[in-house]
Amino acid sequence: MLRIGITGGIGSGKSIASRLFHVLGVPVYDADTRARWVMENDEALRGELQAAFGVNTYDVAGRLNRPVLAGLVFNNPVRLAQLNGLVHPHVGTDFERWATTQQQAGHAYVLKEAALLFEAGSYKQLDRIITVFAPLVVRTARVLRRDPQRSATDVAAIMAKQLSEEEKMQRANYVLVNDDVQPLLPQVLALHQQFLAGL
């Protein structure tokens, strides 16, 4: 079974591309969503996070206190690296369990969707990488439409923390162009047929 990663900068449309694969019957592992689940449900990780960031990392009901954690790491590269260093190995283990289950179910390939696939090093678990590309102006407009509470400055700050589109495209095996000009579905279908054939 092939393990395919799909990534792209904020506003590129990687989640839309992932949904198209899902509609085609491909199991999709959403790393960002699963990371939140693991942070709330993995007891070992809970202990590590509280030891590193304080007991206020979780509220009295035992739920992850996202605003507190975000406040500690957002503009602190050292603390953010520490957080990622704790969380990513647990998410990697979760993905391995999930992928094994999908393989036992007979799927030809699975997709792992992650914004920070290269940055987190999780691309090393995967056989192939897809990056979804969209021009900067298109990406910015999409995020501002989707998240009206954000400013163009906020979006630029997020983009600055991610690998450039050029580097992602150089490191990926495949590029899906999602520029609102070229249709995305035929590109997804072409890759789907390749992956089903084990190519």
Secondary structure, DSSP 8 states (H G I E B T S, - for coil): -EEEEEE--TTS-HHHHHHHHHHTT--EEEHHHHHHHHHHH-HHHHHHHHHHH-GGGB-TTS-B-HHHHHHHHTT-HHHHHHHHHHHHHHHHHHHHHHHHHHHHTT-SEEEEE-TTTTTTTGGGG-SEEEEEE--HHHHHHHHHHH-TTS-HHHHHHHHHTS--HHHHHHH-SEEEE-SSSS-HHHHHHHHHHHHHTT-
